[in-house]
């Protein structure tokens, strides 16, 4: 019996909303890597729909952060600015 090689992963382009969202969340300290992924997903939804504030998106993610949520929102907002995305103040 042989095992096939895993499928190659196709990365999102660097300027895509998905990549921007997940990269803006990657520096937030979380309990588990899955929490950072959950946070990135909710930031992506926020970037796509803008139906709430960024702080609301962080709250809705229910990610287990190792820093206060206000500080996380500030870090995310700064990261988004580096990618050229203006977040509300």
C-alpha positions, 0 to 999 in steps of 0.5 A: 500500500502506498500513500499519496503526497499531500495536495499542494496548498495554494496561498492567497495573493498578498493583497487579498482580504483573506491574507490581510485579515489573517496576517493582521491577527497573527501577532496577537498572542492567543491560547491556541493557534486555532484562536488566532485563526478564528480571530483572523476569520472574524476580521476577514468577515468584518473587512468584507461586510463592515456591519459592525466595529472592529472591536465587535468583530474581535468580541464575536470571534470569542478568541482566547486572547492573552492580552486585553481586547482593547490592546488586541484591537489596537494592534490589529488596527495598526497592522491593517494600516500597514496593509493600507486598510483604514479601520475606524478609530 
